[in-house]
Amino acid sequence: MKPLELLKPLNLLLIFLLELAVLVAAGYWGFARDAGRCGSCSGAGAAPAFAAVAVVSKTPAVVRRQ
């Protein structure tokens, strides 16, 4: 087994954890906005949804197929 073959799963795990961190940060940002109770709750759901769509649309097709 090549040394670089061991790094690929770790790299994918790192990418996954970083994407989760971005979604959590976007949710916190949406909730922490001073938009009232309803605005904060909708922002906490909408901000990560928009971030997830942006990540999926910018991910190359080669990475998504694996």
C-alpha positions in Angstrom: 0.0 0.0 0.0 1.4 3.4 -1.0 1.7 6.1 1.6 -0.4 8.5 -0.4 -3.3 5.9 -0.4 -3.5 6.3 3.3 -3.9 10.0 3.1 -6.9 10.0 0.8 -9.5 8.9 3.4 -8.0 11.4 5.9 -8.2 14.1 3.3 -11.9 13.3 2.6 -12.6 13.2 6.3 -11.0 16.7 6.7 -13.1 18.0 3.8 -16.2 16.6 5.3 -15.5 18.1 8.8 -14.7 21.5 7.2 -17.9 21.5 5.3 -19.8 20.7 8.5 -18.0 23.5 10.3 -19.1 25.9 7.5 -22.7 24.8 7.9 -22.6 25.2 11.7 -21.1 28.6 11.3 -23.7 29.7 8.8 -26.5 28.4 11.1 -25.0 30.3 14.0 -24.7 33.5 11.9 -28.3 33.2 10.7 -29.5 32.7 14.3 -27.4 35.4 15.8 -28.7 38.1 13.4 -30.8 40.8 15.1 -33.9 40.0 13.1 -36.4 39.1 15.8 -37.4 35.6 16.9 -39.0 34.5 13.6 -36.2 36.0 11.6 -33.5 34.3 13.7 -35.1 30.9 13.4 -35.6 31.2 9.6 -32.1 32.5 9.2 -30.7 29.6 11.2 -32.3 27.3 8.6 -31.9 29.3 5.5 -28.2 30.3 5.8 -26.9 26.7 6.0 -29.2 25.6 3.2 -27.8 28.3 0.9 -24.3 27.4 2.0 -24.9 23.7 1.2 -26.3 24.5 -2.2 -23.3 26.7 -2.9 -20.8 24.0 -1.8 -22.6 21.3 -3.9 -22.8 23.5 -7.0 -19.0 24.4 -6.8 -17.8 20.8 -6.1 -16.3 19.2 -9.2 -18.2 16.2 -10.5 -15.2 14.0 -10.0 -15.3 14.4 -6.3 -19.1 13.9 -6.1 -18.9 10.6 -7.9 -16.6 8.9 -5.4 
